[in-house]
Amino acid sequence: MKAILAMSENRAIGKNGALPWPSIKEDFKWFKEFTMGKILIVGHTTFTTLPTLKNRNLIVLTRMVYPDTYDPINNMAFCYRDKDNIVNLDSSHKGELIVIGGAKTYELFLPYITEFYVTHIKGTYDADTYMIPFEHLYNKQEVIKEFDGHRVVKYTK
């Protein structure tokens, strides 16, 4: 399983359902490029704040009552109430499942995320959502992109 995240120097990742920093065009371009054609895992709260993500399937982890279905033919969201079902799905879709947030969803799937792509946003920002420390879980770090003082680091187990 993979994950993608943007966080500031003070580990801020969200404020009032949005990113706490001004829009960064290159990071949005990177997110789109990395997630295109993939299956994205997202928590319910984050799902409600997302714009339409064309050509990507969404799996929403939620406690709300929805049918547990997954249909990769239709480009839409399907809901799961149990993380174990998503972990099992990952075993048959290696490299296709990408966790995209929020903080609780990242934390829940950290034991299963083998590749974590993190845009380190330059600066500190006021936020209501922060990322927990995760770096110690990964034994390899590689800078794969840099733009406007920000850098994307690939963490690998």
C-alpha positions as semicolon CSV with decimal commas, in nm:
position;residue;x (nm);y (nm);z (nm)
1;M;0,000;0,000;0,000
2;K;0,116;0,352;-0,076
3;A;0,028;0,692;0,067
4;I;0,066;1,053;-0,040
5;L;0,065;1,354;0,192
6;A;0,165;1,719;0,212
7;M;0,270;1,859;0,549
8;S;0,442;2,172;0,673
9;E;0,750;2,196;0,892
10;N;0,526;2,192;1,204
11;R;0,343;1,880;1,070
12;A;0,027;2,076;0,980
13;I;-0,189;1,902;0,717
14;G;-0,530;2,068;0,740
15;K;-0,737;2,359;0,863
16;N;-1,115;2,385;0,841
17;G;-1,130;2,107;0,580
18;A;-0,868;2,261;0,353
19;L;-0,492;2,285;0,325
20;P;-0,349;2,541;0,569
21;W;-0,108;2,696;0,315
22;P;-0,176;2,887;-0,007
23;S;-0,231;2,671;-0,315
24;I;0,088;2,519;-0,460
25;K;0,032;2,446;-0,829
26;E;0,330;2,207;-0,861
27;D;0,212;1,996;-0,565
28;F;-0,140;1,962;-0,709
29;K;0,016;1,862;-1,042
30;W;0,230;1,598;-0,862
31;F;-0,075;1,466;-0,670
32;K;-0,276;1,434;-0,990
33;E;0,010;1,264;-1,178
34;F;0,077;1,018;-0,893
35;T;-0,286;0,922;-0,827
36;M;-0,426;0,913;-1,182
37;G;-0,587;0,577;-1,260
38;K;-0,538;0,451;-0,905
39;I;-0,768;0,354;-0,617
40;L;-0,761;0,616;-0,343
41;I;-0,838;0,544;0,023
42;V;-0,983;0,833;0,217
43;G;-1,163;0,890;0,545
44;H;-1,521;1,019;0,539
45;T;-1,443;1,368;0,671
46;T;-1,170;1,423;0,412
47;F;-1,393;1,275;0,140
48;T;-1,655;1,544;0,203
49;T;-1,395;1,817;0,135
50;L;-1,250;1,676;-0,188
51;P;-1,316;1,815;-0,533
52;T;-1,409;1,565;-0,805
53;L;-1,107;1,346;-0,877
54;K;-1,152;1,228;-1,235
55;N;-1,011;0,895;-1,350
56;R;-0,959;0,771;-0,996
57;N;-1,170;0,539;-0,782
58;L;-1,230;0,629;-0,421
59;I;-1,273;0,397;-0,125
60;V;-1,416;0,581;0,174
61;L;-1,351;0,437;0,518
62;T;-1,654;0,534;0,725
63;R;-1,866;0,422;1,017
64;M;-2,175;0,546;0,833
65;V;-2,410;0,284;0,691
66;Y;-2,335;0,230;0,322
67;P;-2,325;-0,090;0,119
68;D;-1,984;-0,261;0,121
69;T;-1,930;-0,270;-0,253
70;Y;-1,638;-0,205;-0,481
71;D;-1,677;-0,162;-0,855
72;P;-1,361;-0,055;-1,041
73;I;-1,558;-0,007;-1,366
74;N;-1,745;0,295;-1,231
75;N;-1,536;0,596;-1,139
76;M;-1,703;0,672;-0,809
77;A;-1,669;0,624;-0,436
78;F;-1,743;0,303;-0,252
79;C;-1,759;0,280;0,123
80;Y;-1,608;0,031;0,362
81;R;-1,660;0,018;0,737
82;D;-1,371;-0,219;0,812
83;K;-1,003;-0,144;0,744
84;D;-0,930;-0,518;0,717
85;N;-1,145;-0,538;0,403
86;I;-0,934;-0,260;0,250
87;V;-0,609;-0,430;0,352
88;N;-0,733;-0,751;0,186
89;L;-0,825;-0,554;-0,126
90;D;-0,469;-0,420;-0,137
91;S;-0,331;-0,774;-0,165
92;S;-0,505;-0,815;-0,502
93;H;-0,435;-0,459;-0,626
94;K;-0,065;-0,416;-0,543
95;G;0,050;-0,064;-0,618
96;E;-0,298;0,061;-0,700
97;L;-0,422;0,158;-0,351
98;I;-0,307;0,495;-0,222
99;V;-0,405;0,647;0,113
100;I;-0,476;1,020;0,070
101;G;-0,600;1,124;0,415
102;G;-0,704;1,242;0,661
103;A;-0,488;1,217;0,970
104;K;-0,682;0,932;1,134
105;T;-0,681;0,733;0,809
106;Y;-0,305;0,773;0,769
107;E;-0,254;0,662;1,129
108;L;-0,481;0,359;1,086
109;F;-0,301;0,237;0,773
110;L;0,058;0,324;0,874
111;P;0,146;-0,042;0,949
112;Y;0,048;-0,134;0,590
113;I;0,197;0,161;0,400
114;T;0,524;0,047;0,244
115;E;0,582;0,360;0,032
116;F;0,495;0,704;0,171
117;Y;0,533;1,006;-0,062
118;V;0,544;1,324;0,145
119;T;0,561;1,679;0,015
120;H;0,745;1,875;0,283
121;I;0,596;2,223;0,262
122;K;0,837;2,501;0,351
123;G;0,721;2,704;0,652
124;T;0,492;2,657;0,949
125;Y;0,116;2,705;0,940
126;D;-0,171;2,731;1,182
127;A;-0,387;2,419;1,154
128;D;-0,644;2,204;1,329
129;T;-0,505;1,877;1,190
130;Y;-0,148;1,753;1,224
131;M;0,038;1,441;1,110
132;I;0,177;1,211;1,375
133;P;0,547;1,114;1,355
134;F;0,592;0,826;1,110
135;E;0,946;0,869;0,979
136;H;1,090;0,615;1,225
137;L;0,884;0,340;1,054
138;Y;1,078;0,375;0,728
139;N;1,440;0,277;0,672
140;K;1,498;0,460;0,343
141;Q;1,435;0,822;0,244
142;E;1,488;0,966;-0,102
143;V;1,413;1,316;-0,233
144;I;1,235;1,259;-0,565
145;K;1,114;1,613;-0,651
146;E;1,187;1,971;-0,554
147;F;0,994;2,286;-0,641
148;D;0,971;2,637;-0,497
149;G;1,158;2,542;-0,179
150;H;0,937;2,238;-0,115
151;R;1,053;1,880;-0,159
152;V;0,885;1,544;-0,210
153;V;1,044;1,264;-0,010
154;K;0,975;0,896;-0,074
155;Y;0,986;0,693;0,249
156;T;1,027;0,319;0,195
157;K;1,015;0,023;0,434
